[in-house]
Amino acid sequence: MGRQRTDAEQQIADLLRTARRSLKMSVAFLSRLDGTTQHLEVMESSVPLVFRDGLTQPQETTFCQAILDGRLPAVIPDVRMHPEAMVLPAARIPRIRSYVSAPVRFADGELYGTFCAFGFTSDPELTTRDQALIEVLASAASVILEPEVHEQHRRAEIAERLAPVVEAGGPLVVLQPVVDLATGDRVGAEALSRFPADWGKPPDVCFAEAHSIGTGHQLELLALERAAEHLDRVGGYVAMNVSPSTLQLPACADLLARLPLHRVLLELSEHDPVEDYAALAAVLAPFRAAGLRLAIDDVGAGFSSLRHIVVTAPDVMKLDRSIVSGVDSDPVLSTLVHSLVEFGHGCDVQVVAEGVETAAEAATLLALGVDHGQGWHFGRPGPAEALAPVAAVAV
């Protein structure tokens, strides 16, 4: 028994059934043409044991290609009246005698394949009116197919682009210093993933694309492995980013179990929903007991971070750059940051500001009570060798 049809294929099958019954023909099918082969992807037949989904034949020997080339008309009441058709294999096996076909094209004009019907007897009543019906049904098929095909292309492009990164052991990981705003001492660094510049995509988009095709967890774990490699090369803590879903995988637990957890700050982004806080807490509990610290990232960029903080009781909350940039000149931002600092300190949570780019911003954040800062003002992301030793950075 063949595989079960997808929803799209079943919708196509309904259109084919309409064509076959309306034209009183034996078989109707949707084909995909790849340049060398005709793939009969969905078939509706009065003899299903002979004609079934998945059959293929050389494209150049098909009626469909001859019609696309203009060597045969789109409506053929009697195949025997066309010598060009009679030399094709399909005219002999299974002795096709009537045929009608329409191309299936997408909105941009791309040819996907053909929508066809044929009979084992000639049909003198087959006319251009019947061709019009097939063309309408072919258009309906293209509307069904186009989103699915574009999604397949999108997934294939992402998979092909990510494959070399995965094979190389994950993305490049660089470090950006985190400093104590009051003393200027470097206290740690955040490990940041970097993907090829010619992609023109920020890391969060690359990870989201990987998750959309089912390889996101693997990519995140590789990035964590790369980040962990820096623990032996730098002083202070190393902040590592992970999504809540990846964190709950056994493979992630195995990785964390190998690390000096007192030097790891695990950052959970507020953009990723938490489906089950109790399960997340259960996974984190033994590691936090062993010294792992937890941070909530991107605080202030949305609404879920406050719930993350209340439910997970993190050690650190990181203010998003969207509320840090310009804080020295915007009273609304400074009020918001001050409120978040009071909230954080009231929950015994340390506050780190991300995206600090100027001395004025750093001074304002310090005055507002922010504990630590991170951003271009203190150092751009780079190799471990570029970091100053812990407690030796001057602001």
KOLNUVO-947857 format. One record per residue (C-alpha): x, y, z. Coordinates in steps of 0.02 Angstrom, whole numbers, padded with zeros to 5 digits, always signed. Layout:
XYZ ...
END
This chain:
+00000+00000+00000 +00070+00171-00047 +00106+00314+00072 -00036+00421+00135 -00066+00580+00036 -00033+00749+00112 -00176+00873+00131 -00116+00966-00024 -00105+00806-00125 -00281+00758-00072 -00345+00927-00130 -00258+00899-00296 -00336+00726-00307 -00508+00803-00286 -00473+00920-00432 -00412+00774-00538 -00568+00674-00497 -00672+00821-00557 -00573+00826-00720 -00585+00639-00751 -00771+00629-00718 -00815+00788-00811 -00718+00735-00965 -00769+00551-00949 -00588+00496-00961 -00496+00351-00883 -00351+00438-00795 -00310+00614-00735 -00144+00661-00658 -00033+00800-00595 +00148+00789-00651 +00305+00879-00597 +00436+00911-00730 +00616+00928-00671 +00697+00947-00842 +00739+00765-00868 +00600+00665-00786 +00412+00676-00775 +00354+00631-00599 +00171+00578-00592 +00143+00645-00418 -00046+00626-00398 -00154+00512-00504 -00341+00479-00510 -00378+00324-00612 -00515+00200-00653 -00376+00069-00651 -00277+00115-00494 -00172-00043-00493 -00094+00010-00658 -00085+00198-00630 -00030+00257-00458 +00059+00401-00375 +00247+00405-00396 +00270+00336-00571 +00406+00419-00676 +00456+00423-00858 +00585+00515-00964 +00518+00691-00990 +00569+00703-01173 +00463+00551-01219 +00301+00617-01144 +00145+00690-01222 +00161+00835-01098 +00332+00888-01161 +00276+00875-01343 +00127+00987-01302 +00237+01112-01209 +00354+01115-01359 +00209+01148-01477 +00234+00983-01570 +00062+00923-01514 -00099+01020-01477 -00161+01037-01298 -00322+00944-01346 -00306+00780-01440 -00474+00696-01478 -00387+00553-01571 -00203+00518-01544 -00196+00413-01703 -00221+00571-01806 -00052+00638-01749 +00103+00544-01811 +00210+00641-01685 +00106+00566-01545 +00101+00389-01614 +00291+00373-01603 +00290+00411-01417 +00292+00263-01295 +00131+00319-01210 +00034+00299-01372 +00073+00113-01369 +00075+00073-01185 -00058+00089-01118 -00129+00140-01288 -00184+00316-01249 -00308+00376-01380 -00372+00544-01315 -00278+00674-01215 -00295+00850-01143 -00161+00946-01048 -00129+01115-00967 +00032+01182-00889 +00039+01216-00703 +00129+01381-00675 +00158+01483-00519 +00124+01669-00500 +00300+01714-00558 +00281+01610-00716 +00386+01464-00655 +00331+01300-00735 +00295+01166-00605 +00223+01031-00718 +00061+00983-00802 -00120+00943-00761 -00183+00811-00883 -00317+00684-00922 -00323+00543-01050 -00435+00404-01111 -00409+00235-01192 -00532+00276-01330 -00540+00422-01449 -00665+00560-01406 -00721+00667-01552 -00819+00778-01431 -00658+00833-01343 -00642+01020-01383 -00560+01181-01327 -00702+01199-01202 -00632+01047-01113 -00459+01125-01123 -00530+01278-01032 -00591+01165-00891 -00419+01085-00874 -00337+01257-00873 -00451+01316-00733 -00415+01160-00631 -00228+01179-00667 -00236+01357-00599 -00322+01295-00442 -00187+01163-00423 -00051+01295-00435 -00132+01394-00294 -00127+01239-00185 +00050+01189-00234 +00142+01354-00234 +00153+01385-00045 +00209+01206-00015 +00340+01210-00153 +00408+01378-00094 +00419+01307+00083 +00515+01157+00017 +00634+01274-00075 +00655+01379+00082 +00695+01227+00189 +00815+01158+00060 +00907+01325+00046 +00925+01339+00235 +00983+01158+00252 +01112+01180+00114 +01175+01343+00190 +01187+01272+00367 +01266+01106+00321 +01447+01170+00310 +01428+01261+00477 +01363+01104+00562 +01499+00997+00482 +01630+01120+00544 +01570+01096+00723 +01455+01245+00739 +01462+01434+00716 +01612+01540+00757 +01599+01598+00939 +01672+01765+00993 +01677+01847+01165 +01618+02020+01220 +01673+02087+01390 +01553+02123+01532 +01615+02252+01658 +01569+02315+01830 +01503+02491+01800 +01563+02553+01970 +01743+02494+01958 +01771+02464+01772 +01833+02288+01810 +01793+02152+01685 +01690+02020+01774 +01650+01904+01629 +01611+01890+01445 +01466+01838+01337 +01493+01705+01204 +01412+01761+01041 +01385+01655+00887 +01438+01722+00717 +01385+01655+00548 +01461+01692+00376 +01447+01879+00338 +01387+01849+00160 +01226+01775+00230 +01177+01949+00288 +01078+01875+00433 +01096+01909+00621 +01126+01758+00733 +00949+01753+00805 +00879+01738+00628 +01002+01598+00586 +00952+01500+00740 +00767+01530+00705 +00789+01467+00527 +00878+01313+00592 +00736+01278+00713 +00610+01299+00571 +00687+01151+00480 +00717+01043+00633 +00904+01070+00658 +00896+01212+00783 +00933+01106+00937 +01086+01031+00854 +01151+01203+00805 +01122+01273+00980 +01213+01127+01061 +01361+01150+00943 +01366+01335+00987 +01364+01291+01173 +01509+01171+01147 +01605+01308+01058 +01566+01431+01197 +01621+01308+01330 +01790+01292+01247 +01828+01470+01305 +01811+01429+01489 +01992+01369+01495 +02054+01522+01402 +01979+01671+01495 +01949+01727+01673 +01781+01770+01748 +01618+01694+01697 +01562+01652+01520 +01381+01688+01475 +01305+01563+01355 +01140+01580+01263 +01014+01438+01250 +00829+01424+01212 +00715+01347+01345 +00671+01203+01228 +00852+01157+01194 +00895+01173+01378 +00772+01035+01420 +00854+00907+01304 +00956+00766+01383 +01102+00812+01270 +01106+00987+01344 +01104+00916+01520 +01250+00802+01474 +01347+00952+01409 +01315+01058+01564 +01366+00914+01677 +01542+00923+01603 +01568+01109+01639 +01634+01208+01789 +01461+01276+01824 +01516+01411+01947 +01590+01501+01796 +01438+01482+01682 +01297+01607+01663 +01158+01529+01561 +01052+01657+01467 +00872+01621+01420 +00797+01738+01291 +00629+01814+01333 +00579+01793+01150 +00566+01604+01169 +00405+01545+01252 +00412+01427+01400 +00277+01295+01387 +00308+01215+01556 +00398+01315+01690 +00393+01170+01812 +00485+01057+01690 +00612+01194+01655 +00642+01221+01841 +00664+01034+01867 +00798+01026+01733 +00889+01178+01803 +00879+01132+01988 +01030+01014+02002 +01140+01128+01898 +01095+01285+01994 +01129+01190+02155 +01302+01152+02083 +01338+01337+02051 +01259+01376+01881 +01188+01552+01871 +01036+01593+01766 +01003+01754+01668 +00849+01817+01579 +00901+01901+01417 +00820+02045+01319 +00724+02116+01468 +00623+02266+01412 +00603+02209+01231 +00435+02127+01265 +00318+02069+01401 +00366+01889+01438 +00530+01930+01526 +00445+01986+01686 +00353+01820+01697 +00517+01730+01661 +00595+01825+01807 +00452+01795+01929 +00438+01609+01890 +00622+01560+01867 +00700+01673+02000 +00857+01708+01897 +01021+01775+01962 +01041+01904+01824 +00926+02005+01711 +00998+02086+01555 +00920+02247+01494 +00889+02247+01307 +00988+02372+01203 +00824+02448+01143 +00799+02530+01315 +00986+02563+01345 +01028+02658+01186 +01000+02843+01220 +00958+02819+01403 +01068+02970+01446 +00957+03088+01347 +00784+03009+01357 +00693+03032+01523 +00565+02899+01480 +00702+02769+01453 +00792+02820+01611 +00631+02803+01711 +00599+02631+01637 +00776+02573+01673 +00766+02639+01851 +00602+02544+01877 +00676+02383+01810 +00830+02404+01920 +00721+02426+02074 +00619+02275+02023 +00774+02170+01993 +00863+02220+02153 +00702+02192+02249 +00706+02013+02186 +00892+01998+02229 +00935+01996+02044 +01090+02076+01970 +01058+02196+01823 +01166+02201+01666 +01141+02329+01527 +01174+02273+01349 +01218+02383+01202 +01312+02519+01298 +01399+02624+01166 +01448+02789+01249 +01526+02851+01409 +01369+02955+01441 +01259+02801+01433 +01378+02708+01550 +01377+02852+01676 +01187+02866+01672 +01164+02678+01694 +01281+02681+01844 +01182+02824+01920 +01021+02726+01893 +01092+02579+01991 +01135+02459+01849 +01270+02338+01907 +01362+02286+01750 +01377+02344+01570 +01412+02265+01402 +01431+02346+01232 +01549+02428+01109 +01599+02559+01238 +01685+02420+01335 +01741+02312+01190 +01678+02234+01031 +01652+02046+01013 +01815+01961+00968 +01934+01817+01008 +01975+01767+01186 +02149+01840+01166 +02076+02014+01144 +01998+02015+01317 +02086+02104+01458 +02114+02001+01614 +01977+02000+01745 +01981+02155+01856 +02100+02249+01740 +01987+02346+01623 +01979+02536+01640 +01816+02621+01591 
END
